[in-house]
Amino acid sequence: MERSYITMEKLSTQPYKGTRDFYPEEMKRRNWFFGKIRETLELCAYDEYNGPMLESLELYAAKSGDELAREQTYNFTDRGGRNLAIRPEMTPSVARMVAAKLGELNFPLRWFSIPNMYRYERPQRGRLREFWQLNVDLFGCDTYEADLDVIESAIAILRAFGADETMFKVHINNRRFFNDVIASICGTDADGAKKISKVVDRKNKVPRDAYVKDMTELGLFEAQIEKIDALYTMGVREATAVCPESVGSMELVSLFDALEAMGLDKYCMFDFGIIRGLDYYTGTVFEVFDEAPENNRAMFGGGRYDNLVGLFAKNAKISGVGYGMGDVTLENFLETHNLLPDFYGSGKKVLVARFDDVPVEKYTDIVDTLRSGGIVTGLYTGIKKFGKQIDYAVKGGYSHVVIMGGSELERGVVKVKNLDTREECECNLSELADIISGGKGA
Amino acid sequence: MERSYITMEKLSTQPYKGTRDFYPEEMKRRNWFFGKIRETLELCAYDEYNGPMLESLELYAAKSGDELAREQTYNFTDRGGRNLAIRPEMTPSVARMVAAKLGELNFPLRWFSIPNMYRYERPQRGRLREFWQLNVDLFGCDTYEADLDVIESAIAILRAFGADETMFKVHINNRRFFNDVIASICGTDADGAKKISKVVDRKNKVPRDAYVKDMTELGLFEAQIEKIDALYTMGVREATAVCPESVGSMELVSLFDALEAMGLDKYCMFDFGIIRGLDYYTGTVFEVFDEAPENNRAMFGGGRYDNLVGLFAKNAKISGVGYGMGDVTLENFLETHNLLPDFYGSGKKVLVARFDDVPVEKYTDIVDTLRSGGIVTGLYTGIKKFGKQIDYAVKGGYSHVVIMGGSELERGVVKVKNLDTREECECNLSELADIISGGKGA
């Protein structure tokens, strides 16, 4: 019974629920879009890091509270009695890493990572159990310039994929502004404003009646509720004018001024509806929306938070601003807007056909010459009829087949067949790379 | 008590035992060497794939037997009662993936993957709990040409890192030859040869006396034991001549003939001591040794196996040949032979300094111009004294600092400081990228 998990039946070929197999075609796509992200962020002087897939469970329990740690996290106890979790998010890991080298690190840090992570959820569109998540953060700078830098990087990534302002929009708000404007409209102290904020946070998720009832119960008049309503349709100047003395207002104005001067305002808008439930956001918050009518929703978001390393180091205070973007969401976005190139059969890829009257090593020069020229080249392994090898090349997305049978070997030539045009030509080895690269012939 | 894992003490900043944090410097190194591997294998027409980190536990229990599945695998039960394991190796996953698309895939397949995996082991040099492992396989070709292609790819990878024949050597044997030559020397049938093989497999791991005793107990004479001893010092021609009718001998001779004709024989040698315990190897087996005297040992290995998909599909028979190479081992090898470049401060990286008499968006043109020229560029976020910004740039591995205070802004110029030479020059924005790229000045 102890060995009951060993079965003699044939095993299933399906991957575990909510996870994906990446066959070469999907892998090419993933490498392509992770590559674009890396390239863009590195150009913006962000440095990549990564941490382990397994972390101590208490890292999540301490930070996110119960729900994520207990319900959504894969966790177990190792044989040494350690409570472990497969990381469901990256922030606790990066906080731990920053805390471990507080004295050595060169703040402000521009950091990013593309870890794989697991959440125990019911799989649905845009949400899987295993996913990759880009995490971009700027640590150790308290001013709006850091918020700007991070938002700029998100725009740069989407633009690198060919997306323009008709396809996405960054909705921006500020938690400090939010709290202050609520307090100023309602005439309450910080504590009272916090209670009201919780209700406002649910505004678009509950029926209007219930919202008004909750607000009334907190002592608000109709006029106050209307004033709050009005904020949702205001631009940033109008909204911040309601509460000009708030630090949040000043941050918002500085941020939008800079975005405008930089020509990035067309990608951005003020949106009082962006709050982001998590308690730890303390300043700028933003969400990036897909503008496609059939897919209109927040794709990803982030914001500013204080005291990143508080769980690890008592006297250090490092603030941060950042966002997380899931690979599934990004891929949906790129598909929706037709921004994924066709990988199959793009680029030069050469199959060197194999004939049984030629020893295998005679093909070495051909293969080496092409690879030295940077051309992807494989020798057909095994010996099959020429027609079968051509079929293999076509199915495998090869662009050219190089042919050297006994008679070509004798004459010191090779044949090249272009699989797109079906044209064939004969040449010397020295001309081969040029011909395939598109110089001449075939 | 249920929540006893939540603690109010400060959390540890250490990663979980046997795992690593990758700070930007380590990450650069890892990206560099995974990048080189990808580039090399893609040029050889190998396609990358990947699978999920979690798999059904029975995948490992069924294939590897008890030890790996029960003792060395991180496994647990999910809330739906599924027995899961964090993958400790890639072969079961790739076998599942191949079996799932048997009818669609284009055999022979040249596939590779660089998954992260976990094994529950005592951490030691070259062995960690979390590691990455390159897996290279060629599926669906039964002849020695496939073995050749795979061995060639391993040599190509090490050469791409700058390693030469003084640094590594591929030790090659053949399981068919091994079984046949034992049977022929001992005059036993296949079953008897198998028993003897198990003892021979342990030859170099047990004292000579114990080895001879075990062999004698199996009925072997001294002369037979000596004949087997002699194989360990023989070259491939001499060894295969002992048992010329073996299919394994023919495979070995064909393989070494081709390696020689291709000029790859200097990287390879026949070694009768290479057996590789796992029962599933059926033909060519090989291990790649580090030739450094202080580090002389097998770094990685692989071989040919039959019936990859047997656990999943009853009537299909796909053979394969491949190897797995751990990232920790590879990194040790590169370090030992001084093949790791210095990443810190290599390449152009520009910090645009920030002055409080210049609005942040005035720096946009500088940043955009440099990034458009492919130069890694970051604007200093926040406002600190110029000297502090220079310190930041030096510590952060920046090569240049671009300076535009109020007076430069007024005159329409910028200053460039080269942090290596400490030289400074003044120029127009249009000249900036050229100067930093190394064209002129600073």
Interface residues (C-beta under 8 A of the other chain):
Chain A: R3 Y5 I6 T7 K10 L11 S12 T13 Q14 P15 Y16 K17 T19 R20 D21 F22 Y23 P24 M27 K28 R30 N31 R38 E42 L43 C44 A45 Y46 D47 E48 Y49 N50 G51 P52 M53 L54 E55 S56 L57 E58 L59 A61 A62 D66 Y74 F76 D78 R79 G80 R82 N83 L84 I86 R96 M97 A99 A100 K101 N106 P108 R110 W111 N116 Y118 Y120 E130 L138 C141 D142 T143 E145 A146 L148 D149 D257 A258 A261 M262 G263 L311 F312 A313 K314 K349 V350 L351 R354 P359 V360 E361 K362 T364 R371 G374 I375 V376 T377 G378 L379 T381 G382 I383 Y392 K395 G396
Chain B: R3 Y5 I6 T7 K10 L11 S12 T13 Q14 P15 Y16 K17 T19 R20 D21 F22 Y23 P24 M27 K28 R30 N31 R38 E42 L43 C44 A45 Y46 D47 E48 Y49 N50 G51 P52 M53 L54 E55 S56 L57 E58 L59 A61 A62 D66 Y74 F76 D78 R79 G80 R82 N83 L84 I86 R96 M97 A99 A100 K101 N106 P108 R110 W111 N116 Y118 Y120 E130 L138 C141 D142 T143 E145 A146 L148 D149 D257 A258 A261 M262 G263 L311 F312 A313 K314 K349 V350 L351 R354 P359 V360 E361 K362 T364 R371 G374 I375 V376 T377 G378 L379 T381 G382 I383 Y392 K395 G396
